[in-house]
Structures are given as C-alpha cells and as structure tokens.
C-alpha cells in the first residue's frame, strides 16, 4: 500500500509539474508574442464604425460641439485603441504638421504606451480636449465620442483642458496588465491593484493638478476592471478633468 501510494504521489507530482510548465509556456507565448508582434509591426489605422473607410489612429481635424457653434480647428485627434500604432501615427503626423491641442476618441489601451503619450503631451506643453464630435478630412464625422480606461489620464496631462459640449463618455476603471493563457485571460491588478498603476502615478505626478488627478487614479481602483464608471459632471469638476469650456481660456475667466 505504501509503495502504491508512493507511485501515485510521484505520478501526481509529475503531472502537476508538466501542467505548471505548460501553463508557463502558454502564458509567455500568448501574452508576449502578440505584444512583441504589435510592437515590431504596429498598425496605425482603424476602420470607421460603419467599416466603410480606414483612417489613421492620429489625424488632424476639427473638434466641435453638437451645434457646430464652437469648434477648435487644427487639432490632433487620437482615435481607437491606444497602442504602438497610435505612437507611429502621431510621429508621422508631427513630422509634417504643427498643432497645439490633442483631443481624444479612444476606449483606452496599453498603459505603457499611454504614459509615453501623456509625457509627450506634457513635455511639449500641449493642450487637450474632448468634443461631442470630430470632423476629419475626407468628410468623416466621428460622434458618440468616448475617452475611457487609459485615455482620461492623457486628457488631464494637457495645459488647457477644454470641453466642447458635454455629450461624450469619459470613463475609468481599475486597469492592469492582461495575462493571457490563450484559453483564459485575467489582469494582474485583480490581485495586486497598485502594481499596474505605478506608471500612471509617475506620469500624473507631473500634471498641473497632480494631487487631484492622482485622487482620480486612486478612486478608479474601486471600479472593477470588467466595468467602466462614467464620470458625472460633478465628478469631472471634482477631479479637475477640464479647466476650460467652449472657446473660453481659463486665464480669461
């Protein structure tokens, strides 16, 4: 009986060892290979909602309220998921165009890439904005505008942060690094909520209203990573997301 038990335990230990090894391989391959691929071959385009056109992830255009009574012209508009393709599109545009305002229509994306863009906004003393719709070249109009997950932390890095209207969605949640086993995925922050936000914290320490913006990040950890909390008007004010409305510069108020 003792010999049989030993054999069972040995085989069980071997099976567990194989399972752990396979899990480690799957974790490495399924998490890192797509990430490396996107880094080497970044896609700087995305399809419009109706899939009729392909646009760059960073384009020049106009940011307007619904009525088109207040617009900011010649703004850089970041569209779609934030990744290395976003950086590529920004760099290509910045080489040949000048602008002083960055606006957003993004569901979020890579925290690492987002913090690079946020620091770039700050170091170049750029303004930021959110608008109810964007007019792009080629007659493309972007409505139902959102700025979620990683995106709000880029928005608050602007010097002047303008709201053109109010019918847009700014949302936050606890974000983190996804771990992919191919057959299932979860995020690191579900177990270590402060680990995945360290890059955001370092970036936000350089914002013009760092204490308030760090509070936004801290409070976002209360929202489950599978959900999004849409910031209310009072919360937008509480967290100093904007400091200008319409065409009014805060220094003139």
C-alpha positions in Angstrom: 0.0 0.0 0.0 2.9 2.3 0.9 4.6 1.5 -2.4 1.4 2.1 -4.4 0.8 5.4 -2.6 4.4 6.5 -3.4 3.8 5.7 -7.1 0.6 7.7 -7.1 2.3 10.7 -5.5 5.2 10.6 -7.9 2.9 10.5 -10.9 0.7 13.2 -9.4 3.8 15.4 -8.8 5.0 14.8 -12.4 1.6 15.7 -13.8 1.5 18.9 -11.7 5.0 19.7 -12.9 4.0 19.2 -16.5 0.9 21.3 -16.0 2.9 24.2 -14.5 5.4 24.0 -17.3 2.7 24.1 -19.9 1.0 27.0 -18.2 4.2 28.9 -18.1 4.8 28.3 -21.8 1.3 29.3 -22.7 1.5 32.4 -20.5 4.7 33.5 -22.2 3.6 32.8 -25.7 0.0 34.0 -25.5 0.9 37.2 -23.6 4.2 38.3 -25.1 4.2 37.1 -28.7 1.1 39.3 -29.7 2.6 42.2 -27.8 6.0 41.9 -29.5 4.4 41.5 -32.9 2.4 44.7 -32.4 5.5 46.5 -31.3 7.5 45.4 -34.3 4.7 45.8 -36.8 2.4 48.5 -35.3 -0.9 49.1 -37.1 -1.5 52.8 -37.3 -5.0 52.6 -38.8 -8.5 51.5 -37.9 -11.9 51.2 -39.6 -14.7 53.7 -39.1 -17.7 52.4 -37.2 -19.6 51.6 -40.4 -16.5 49.9 -41.7 -16.7 51.9 -44.9 -13.3 53.7 -44.5 -9.9 53.2 -42.9 -8.5 56.1 -41.0 -5.2 56.8 -39.2 -5.2 56.5 -35.4 -4.0 60.1 -35.2 -5.4 62.7 -37.6 -5.8 66.4 -37.8 -9.4 67.8 -37.8 -11.9 69.9 -36.0 -13.3 69.3 -32.5 -16.9 70.7 -32.2 -19.9 70.7 -30.0 -23.2 69.2 -31.5 -24.4 72.5 -32.9 -21.0 73.3 -34.5 -21.3 76.7 -32.8 -18.0 76.2 -31.0 -15.1 74.4 -32.7 -11.4 74.1 -32.3 -9.6 73.8 -35.6 -6.3 72.0 -36.5 -6.3 69.7 -33.5 -4.7 66.3 -33.3 -7.3 63.7 -32.7 -6.3 60.3 -31.3 -8.7 57.6 -32.3 -9.2 53.9 -31.4 -7.3 51.7 -29.1 -4.0 53.2 -27.8 -1.1 51.1 -28.8 2.2 51.3 -30.7 0.3 52.1 -33.8 -1.0 55.2 -32.2 2.5 56.4 -31.5 3.5 55.6 -35.1 0.6 57.7 -36.4 1.4 60.6 -34.1 5.1 60.6 -35.0 4.3 60.6 -38.8 1.9 63.5 -38.4 4.1 65.5 -36.1 6.9 65.4 -38.6 5.0 67.5 -41.1 2.2 69.3 -39.2 2.0 71.7 -36.3 -0.7 71.7 -33.6 -1.1 72.7 -30.0 -4.1 70.6 -28.9 -4.7 66.9 -28.7 -8.2 65.6 -28.5 -9.5 62.0 -27.9 -11.9 59.4 -29.1 -10.5 56.3 -27.6 -11.7 53.3 -25.5 -8.2 53.1 -23.9 -5.4 50.7 -24.5 -1.9 50.0 -23.4 -0.9 51.6 -20.1 2.8 51.7 -21.2 2.0 53.4 -24.5 -0.5 55.8 -22.9 2.1 57.0 -20.4 4.6 57.7 -23.2 2.0 59.8 -25.0 1.0 61.5 -21.7 4.6 62.5 -21.0 4.9 63.7 -24.6 1.8 65.9 -24.2 3.3 67.4 -21.0 6.8 67.9 -22.3 5.5 69.7 -25.4 3.2 71.9 -23.3 0.2 70.8 -25.4 -3.5 71.4 -24.6 -6.1 68.6 -24.6 -9.8 68.5 -25.4 -12.9 66.4 -25.6 -15.7 67.2 -28.0 -19.2 66.0 -28.9 -18.0 65.2 -32.4 -14.9 65.4 -34.6 -14.6 66.4 -38.3 -11.9 64.6 -40.1 -10.5 65.1 -43.6 -12.4 63.2 -46.3 -15.8 64.2 -44.8 -15.6 61.7 -42.0 -17.5 62.7 -38.8 -16.8 60.9 -35.5 -19.7 61.1 -33.0 -20.6 59.1 -29.8 -17.2 60.1 -28.6 -15.6 58.3 -25.7 -12.4 58.5 -23.6 -12.1 55.5 -21.3 -9.6 53.4 -19.3 -6.1 54.8 -20.1 -7.5 57.8 -22.1 -8.6 60.1 -19.2 -5.1 60.1 -17.8 -3.8 61.5 -21.1 -6.6 64.1 -21.1 -5.6 65.5 -17.8 -2.0 65.9 -18.9 -2.9 68.9 -21.0 -2.1 72.5 -20.0 -5.6 73.8 -21.1 -8.1 71.0 -21.0 -11.2 72.0 -22.9 -14.7 70.5 -23.0 -16.6 71.3 -26.2 -20.1 70.3 -25.1 -20.9 67.6 -22.6 -22.3 64.7 -24.6 -19.3 62.4 -24.5 -18.3 59.5 -22.3 -15.3 59.7 -20.0 -14.9 56.5 -18.1 -12.5 54.9 -15.6 -11.9 51.6 -14.0 -9.1 49.6 -12.4 -6.7 48.8 -15.1 -3.9 46.3 -15.3 -1.6 44.1 -17.3 -3.5 41.3 -19.0 -2.1 37.8 -18.6 -3.2 35.5 -21.5 -3.2 31.7 -21.3 -4.9 31.5 -24.7 -7.9 29.7 -23.2 -8.4 32.3 -20.5 -7.3 35.8 -19.6 -7.2 37.9 -16.4 -5.5 41.0 -15.2 -2.7 41.4 -12.7 -4.4 44.2 -10.9 -7.2 41.9 -9.9 -4.7 40.5 -7.3 -2.2 43.5 -6.9 -4.3 46.6 -7.6 -1.4 49.1 -7.1 1.2 47.4 -9.2 -0.3 48.1 -12.6 -0.9 51.8 -11.9 2.7 52.7 -11.0 3.4 54.2 -14.5 0.2 56.3 -14.3 1.2 57.6 -10.9 4.6 58.7 -12.0 3.1 60.4 -15.1 0.3 62.1 -13.1 2.8 63.5 -10.6 3.8 65.8 -13.4 0.3 67.1 -14.2 -0.6 70.7 -13.4 -3.1 69.5 -10.7 -1.2 66.4 -9.7 -2.9 65.9 -6.3 -6.4 66.0 -7.7 -5.5 63.8 -10.7 -3.8 61.2 -8.5 -7.0 61.0 -6.5 -8.9 60.2 -9.7 -6.5 57.3 -10.3 -6.8 56.1 -6.7 -10.6 56.2 -6.8 -10.7 54.4 -10.1 -9.3 51.3 -8.4 -12.7 50.9 -6.7 -14.2 50.1 -10.1 -13.9 46.5 -11.3 -11.7 46.0 -14.3 -14.6 44.4 -16.3 -16.7 47.5 -15.8 -16.5 51.2 -16.7 -17.7 54.1 -14.5 -18.8 57.0 -16.5 -17.7 60.2 -14.7 -20.6 62.5 -14.0 -20.5 66.3 -14.5 -19.9 66.8 -10.8 -17.0 64.2 -10.8 -15.5 65.9 -13.9 -15.4 69.1 -11.8 -14.2 67.3 -8.7 -11.3 65.7 -10.4 -10.4 68.9 -12.4 -10.6 67.0 -15.7 -11.4 70.3 -17.6 -10.3 73.8 -16.9 -11.8 75.4 -20.0 -15.3 75.2 -21.6 -16.1 76.0 -25.2 -13.7 78.6 -26.6 -13.1 80.2 -23.2 -9.5 80.0 -22.0 -9.2 79.6 -18.2 -7.0 82.6 -17.9 -9.8 84.8 -19.3 -12.4 83.6 -16.9 
